[in-house]
């Protein structure tokens, strides 16, 4: 599942993930993604941090509150540098970060880390 509110980036992620042989679910809104996850939990979530109406950190807090840390791996992607308090959350083995712009090679390695 890709959660990203910027349509051109969402389209690019879709293309790259399909090249890797996966059929991603694309969602442009974190609240809608949380609702869909209740019905169909994904194997992996690629999550933008800078979104509205809820940002990626709020999404992650809600997701972890509902499912715990080890239910679904999450790859965050952001153009903004992460501050120290947010970096502390990255000690979770089921959470990693890719910096935008994300290259195909980085995306492939990130997905392979969790899905094999």
Helices and strands as residue ranges (DSSP letters): E 2-3, H 7-19, E 26-27, H 30-39, E 44-48, H 56-67, E 73-78, H 84-87, G 88-91, E 95-99, H 104-115
